[in-house]
Amino acid sequence: MRILGIDPGLKGGIAFINTDKKIQTIDAIRTPIYVYKKSNKTKRFLDVLAILNHIIDFKPDHAFIEKQQPYPKQGLSSTFMTGLGYGIYLGLLITQGISYTEVAPTKWKKTLGISADKDEARKRASELMPNAANLWKLKTEDGVAEAALLAYYGIQSGSATTKILH
């Protein structure tokens, strides 16, 4: 089974876990983005084509995506960009015919025993998937670790039909 985990933010990540082989493989990257500069302003957007190409190359059987919602004290611009990115991911999954499960961050983090602390996510991902720890060794790669943890959660939760063997 090939599982995709998605932390949909601009600082998020996408992770692929393949359990089809004797030795499971994990591949994870930061969310591909592109930077648009106009005058003195710099805008960052999801690189939709790069994300789509990764999804097509991996051919996941199922995806687990962190459910997004507005939060108190979150600005309008930030809320809009979060929703836009989330919608883009859902659209890509639907157009590729990939079934997906939306998972609230509180649910998967509680199940895997982590808080909202980003360093804790990297540490827990390294404990659960030590062979892939090099993929999120930098502090800025917490979104990569969270994407891998989402895929791991999906496999362990039974929503996918296989379990990761240690």
C-alpha positions as CSV (number, residue, x, y, z in Angstrom):
1,M,0.0,0.0,0.0
2,R,1.2,3.5,-0.9
3,I,0.1,6.2,1.6
4,L,0.4,10.0,1.2
5,G,0.5,12.3,4.2
6,I,-0.1,16.0,3.7
7,D,0.6,18.9,6.0
8,P,-1.0,21.5,3.7
9,G,0.6,24.8,4.8
10,L,3.2,26.7,2.9
11,K,5.7,25.6,5.5
12,G,4.2,22.1,5.5
13,G,5.3,18.9,3.7
14,I,4.2,15.9,1.7
15,A,5.3,12.4,2.6
16,F,4.9,9.0,0.9
17,I,5.1,5.7,2.7
18,N,5.3,2.6,0.6
19,T,4.5,-0.7,2.5
20,D,4.4,-2.8,-0.6
21,K,8.0,-3.9,-0.4
22,K,9.7,-6.0,2.3
23,I,11.4,-2.9,3.6
24,Q,9.0,0.0,3.8
25,T,10.2,3.2,2.1
26,I,9.5,6.7,3.2
27,D,10.0,9.8,1.1
28,A,9.2,13.2,2.3
29,I,9.8,16.8,1.2
30,R,8.9,20.3,2.1
31,T,5.9,21.7,0.4
32,P,7.0,22.8,-3.1
33,I,6.4,26.5,-3.4
34,Y,7.3,29.3,-5.8
35,V,8.0,32.9,-5.0
36,Y,6.4,35.7,-6.9
37,K,8.1,39.1,-6.6
38,K,6.5,42.3,-7.8
39,S,7.9,45.7,-6.8
40,N,8.8,45.4,-3.2
41,K,6.4,42.6,-2.4
42,T,7.2,38.9,-2.2
43,K,4.4,36.4,-2.3
44,R,4.7,32.6,-1.7
45,F,2.3,30.1,-3.3
46,L,2.0,26.4,-3.6
47,D,3.8,25.0,-6.6
48,V,0.8,23.1,-7.8
49,L,2.5,21.5,-10.8
50,A,5.4,20.2,-8.7
51,I,3.0,18.8,-6.1
52,L,0.9,17.1,-8.8
53,N,4.0,15.6,-10.3
54,H,5.1,14.1,-7.0
55,I,1.6,12.7,-6.5
56,I,1.5,11.2,-10.0
57,D,5.0,9.7,-9.6
58,F,4.1,8.0,-6.3
59,K,0.6,6.9,-7.3
60,P,-0.8,6.7,-3.7
61,D,-3.6,4.4,-2.8
62,H,-4.9,6.7,-0.1
63,A,-4.0,10.1,1.4
64,F,-4.3,11.5,4.9
65,I,-4.5,15.3,5.0
66,E,-4.5,17.5,8.1
67,K,-7.9,19.2,8.3
68,Q,-7.7,23.0,8.2
69,Q,-10.0,25.5,9.8
70,P,-9.8,29.1,10.9
71,Y,-8.5,29.8,14.4
72,P,-9.2,32.6,16.8
73,K,-6.9,35.6,16.3
74,Q,-5.8,34.3,12.9
75,G,-5.8,37.2,10.4
76,L,-8.1,37.2,7.4
77,S,-5.2,37.0,4.9
78,S,-3.7,34.0,6.7
79,T,-7.1,32.3,7.0
80,F,-7.7,32.8,3.2
81,M,-4.3,31.4,2.3
82,T,-4.7,28.4,4.5
83,G,-8.1,27.6,3.0
84,L,-6.8,28.2,-0.6
85,G,-3.9,25.8,-0.1
86,Y,-6.1,23.2,1.6
87,G,-8.6,23.4,-1.3
88,I,-5.8,23.0,-3.9
89,Y,-4.7,19.8,-2.2
90,L,-8.2,18.4,-2.1
91,G,-8.7,19.3,-5.7
92,L,-5.5,17.6,-6.7
93,L,-6.5,14.4,-4.8
94,I,-10.0,14.4,-6.4
95,T,-8.8,15.0,-9.9
96,Q,-6.3,12.1,-9.6
97,G,-9.0,9.8,-8.2
98,I,-7.2,9.4,-4.9
99,S,-9.3,8.6,-1.8
100,Y,-8.5,10.7,1.2
101,T,-9.2,11.1,4.9
102,E,-9.2,14.5,6.6
103,V,-7.8,14.2,10.1
104,A,-8.1,17.0,12.7
105,P,-4.6,17.9,14.1
106,T,-5.8,17.3,17.7
107,K,-6.8,13.7,16.8
108,W,-3.7,12.5,15.1
109,K,-1.4,14.3,17.4
110,K,-3.1,12.9,20.5
111,T,-3.1,9.4,19.0
112,L,0.7,9.6,18.4
113,G,1.4,11.2,21.7
114,I,2.6,14.6,20.6
115,S,1.7,18.2,21.4
116,A,1.5,21.2,19.0
117,D,5.2,21.7,19.5
118,K,7.0,21.5,16.2
119,D,10.3,20.1,17.6
120,E,8.3,17.4,19.4
121,A,6.8,16.4,16.0
122,R,10.3,16.0,14.5
123,K,11.5,14.0,17.6
124,R,8.4,11.7,17.5
125,A,8.7,11.1,13.8
126,S,12.3,10.1,14.3
127,E,11.3,7.7,17.1
128,L,8.6,6.1,15.0
129,M,10.5,6.1,11.6
130,P,14.2,6.1,12.5
131,N,15.3,5.1,9.0
132,A,13.9,8.4,7.7
133,A,15.0,10.8,10.4
134,N,17.4,12.5,8.0
135,L,14.4,13.8,6.1
136,W,13.4,16.2,8.9
137,K,16.6,16.9,10.7
138,L,16.4,20.6,10.3
139,K,14.2,22.8,12.5
140,T,12.5,24.2,9.4
141,E,11.4,20.7,8.3
142,D,8.8,20.2,11.0
143,G,6.1,20.2,8.3
144,V,7.9,17.3,6.6
145,A,7.9,15.4,9.9
146,E,4.2,16.1,10.4
147,A,3.3,14.9,6.9
148,A,5.2,11.7,7.6
149,L,3.4,11.4,10.9
150,L,0.0,11.8,9.2
151,A,0.8,9.0,6.8
152,Y,2.0,6.9,9.7
153,Y,-1.1,7.7,11.7
154,G,-3.3,6.7,8.7
155,I,-1.6,3.3,8.4
156,Q,-1.7,2.6,12.1
157,S,-5.3,3.8,12.5
158,G,-6.5,1.0,10.3
159,S,-8.0,3.5,7.8
160,A,-5.5,2.0,5.4
161,T,-5.4,-1.8,5.1
162,T,-1.9,-2.4,6.3
163,K,0.3,-1.7,9.3
164,I,3.9,-0.5,9.4
165,L,6.2,-3.2,10.8
166,H,9.1,-2.2,13.0
